[in-house]
Amino acid sequence: MSTRRRRVDDPLRKSILEQTFSHFLRFIFSDADAIFDLSRPFDYLDKEFETLFPPENTGRGVRYVDKLVKVFLNDGREQFVLCHVEIQSNKGRGDLAERMFRYFYRIWDRYKVPITAIAILADESKGYRPVVYSQEFMGTSLRYDFNSYKILDQEESELRSNRNPFSVIVLTALLAIVNKKVTDEGLKEIKHDLYDEMMKREMDKGTRQGLYDFLTYYVSFDNQEVLSIFEEEIKTKIGRSDTMGTQEYLLDKAEKKGIQKGKIEGKREEAIAIALEFKKMGLPIADIAKGTGLSIEEIEKL
């Protein structure tokens, strides 16, 4: 038995949020269909957000907000959803509420449209539940409330009974928190269980592939070979081989980062960063090399 350290691939986490965003809105807001026009495509303002919150000059800047999304209401108006995904294993500096307020006023200053903010807390601190930022001085006061969703507060049975595909994502994160000590064989059983939960829910093929990627790579195996065994078992379970394997996953993520195998001149640092992240996730070194264009020796030294 070993302490299970959750390794989260940031592109994977952002990707699954995009792939399931309509399900996410329905999961968070019970009246989402009455408020949002979910038939219209969402506009993900990643580049615009980066101009508002650039990394610090020291290179130590930490990104807390993953997505700034423009959505449409049923009455035709444009609004914004500021989705804050908190993935730290603890409450950090405890300044989430202040950060959420800072994000709010900068986005309001830029766009002048109403904003709803959602903080998803995947930490292990039971008493950490920030929902408001306030300040007061000599008769002048300010209060900023935002939506806060604590994964650790959720009941496993309720998530299993929820037919919304996003419930599988929350269930995956919850089981990662409560199963900090688990053998590779136990982890493989959990992943099979999550896969079975996913198959019970209706969704399009792209969303299903995204969910499969998420539950497969959200927590890494100690023994890299167990990942390949799990993938083969899934192929046997469904009777075909159309799941995205490790190598295809790596190539897809590397391509989205603008890195092409054999053509990484000028992007070597980015390739190394991706390789290091995948190595932390426990993926096979040979597949990491194929996906990033780096040599096996270079990756082993990371």
N, C-alpha and C positions, 0 to 999 in steps of 0.2 A: 504494500500500500504506500502510495506517495502523495504528497500534497499536490492537488491538481491546480496548476496555474493557468488561468484562462488567457489564451492568446487570441486576440481579436484582430482580424485583418480589416483595416480601415476601409479600403475600397470595397470589400465584401459587405461590410455593414452599411455603407452608403448605398451600394447597389441594391440591397434587399429593401431598403426604405423606398427607393424609387419604384422598384418592381411591385411593391405592395401598398403604395401610398393611398389609394382609394380604400383599401381594406383597413389601413391604419386609421384613416379619418373615421370610418365606421366603428372601429374598435374603441377609439377614444371618445367620440361623440355619438351618443345613441340616436340623435336626430340629424346625423350627417346628410342623409338623403334628402331631407326636407330643406336643408340649408344650402348645401353645395351642389353645383351642377357637375356631377361626377362623370358626365358623358363627354365633357370637354377635357382636352389634354392639360396636364399641369406644366407650369413653367418653372424649372429649377434654376435659381439665380445664384449658382455657385460662384461664378466670376465676379458678379456684382457684390456678393457678400465679402469676397476676399479683398476688394478695394476698400470696404468699410472697416475690416479687421485684419490688416496685414500682420504677419509675424513680427516679433520684436527684432530690433537691429542686432541683438546679441545672439539671435538664432534660437533662443529659448522659448519663443512664443508657443503657447499651447492652444490648439483649436478645440473649442468646446461645442460649438454649434455646427452641426453637420449640414443642415439643409435650411435654406430660405426658399420657400415655395409660393409662387403666385397661383391662386385658385380663383375660380369664378363661382359666384352665388347664383341661385336659381332665378334671382331677379335681374341678372345680367351684370351686376357690379363686380369689379375686381377687388380681391382682398389678398392678404398675405397670411401664410401660416409659418411661423418661426418655430422650427422643430429643434429642440435641444436634446441631444442624446448623451446622457452621462454614463460613462462606462468605467469609471474609476472603481477600484476595489474598496476604496474608502472615501470619506467625504472631502478629502484633499484639504485645502485651506478653509473650507467652510464658507466660501464667498460666492456660492452659486447664485443666490438671490440678487446680489449686487451685480454680478455679471449679466444676469437675465435683464435687469433694468437697463444696464448700459447698452446691451444689444437693442433693446426696445427703443430707447430715445435716439440712437443713431439711425436706425432703420426708419423711424418716424420722420426724422429730420430730412432724410433722403427722399422718401416716397410719399409722405403725407397721406397714408391710408391706414385704416384700422388694422391691428395686428393681433393675432392670437398666438400665444407662446405656450409650448408644451415641453416640460422637462421630464425625460424618462430616466429614472434613477435605477441603475443596476448595481449599486454598491451593496456592501454587506453590513452596513451600520443600521441597525433596526430603528434607532431613534432619530435618524437623519431624514427630515421631510421638509425641506424648504418650499414654501408656497407664497411668500410675500417679502417684499423689500420695502422698508419704511425709514424715514428720517424726519426729525423735527428740530426746529431751532427758533426760539423767540416768537412763537405764534405762527410760524410758517411750517407746514407739515406736508409730507408726500407719502403716498402709499401705492405700491405697485403689486398687484396680485397676478399670479400666472398659474396655469395648469401644471400639476405635478403628479406623475404616475410612478409609484414605487413598485418595482417588480417583486421585491421580497415580501410585500404585503399580499400578493395574489395567492388564491387557493388553487392548488394543482387540479383538483377535481373540477372546478369551474372552468379552468382553461381547457381541459379535455372535453368538456361538454359544449364549449363555444365553437360554433361552426365557422367562425371568421378565420380565414387563413393566417391572419396576423397573430392569432392566439398561439400558433405553433412557434412563432418567433419568441414570444414572451415565455412560453413553456420551456423552450431551449435555454433561454437566459436564466430562468428560475432554477432549472435542474443543474445548471453550471454553478450556481451559487451554493445550493444545498448539498451538492455532491463534490465537495472539495477534495475528498480522499476517495479515490476509486481506482481499481485496477484497469488496465487496458481492456480486459475482457468485459468488465462491468461497464466501461464507457461505451464499448461497442454495442452492448445490449441496450443502453440508453438511446444510442443513435438509431438503432433498429426500431425502438419504440416510437421515437419521434417521427421516423419515416412512415410508420404505420398510421400515426396520427395525421400526418400530412395527407396521406392517400384517402382519408375519410372525408376530406373537404373538397368542395368544388372550386376550381380555379383554372385559368388558362395554362397552356403548356409552358409559356415563358415564366409565369409566376411559380409554377411547380418546380421548374429547374432552379430558379433562384432560391426557393426554400430548401431544396435538396442541397445546394451548395452551402447554404448557411448552416444547416444542422450538421453537415459533414465536417466543415472546417472551423466552426466556432470554437470548439475545444480540441486541442491536439492530443494525439496519442503519444505516449512515451516511446514506444517502439514504432518506428515509421512503417514497418511492414504491415502492421495491423490495419493501417489506412487502406492499403491495397486489398487486404482480405475483406474489409468491410465493403468496398466498392464492388468487388466480385460477388459477394453475397447478395448485394442489392440487385445486380444484373441477373443473378439466378432467380431471385424472388419475383422480378417482374417479367422474366422470360425473354428479355431482349437487352441489347447493350447500347441504349441511347442516352445513358446518363453521362454527364460530363466528368471525365476522369481527371486525375491530378494534373497530368501534363497539359490537357486542354484548358483546364482552369488557369494554370500558370500563364500559358500563352495568351489567353484572353485578357487577363489582368495586366500583363506586361504590355500588350498592344494598346490597351486603353491608357496606359501611362506614356505612350509615345515611344516605346522601346521596341525595336525590331531585332530579332536574333541576327547577330553578325553585323549590326549597324548601330552600335551604341556609342559611337564617337560623340563626345560632348555630353553624353548622358550617363557616363560611367557611375557617377555618384548615385544617381537615381536607381540604376540597375542594382548597385550594391545594397541600397536601402531596401529595395523590394526583396532581394535574395535573403537578406538578414531577417526580414519579417516572416518570409515563408519558412526559413530555417527554424525560427522560434515556434512556428506553428507545427513543426514536426514533419514537414513534407519531405519526401525523398530527395537527397542531394542531387542525384542524377537528373531528376525531373526539374529541379530548380535551375540547374545548368542549362537544360534545353529551353526553359522558359525565359531566361534572362540573357543568355549568350555568354555568361561567365563560365570560367573553367571550374571543374570539380575541385581542384586544388585551391582556387581563390575562395570558393564558398566554404570549404572545410576550415579555412583560416579565420573566417568571420567570427 
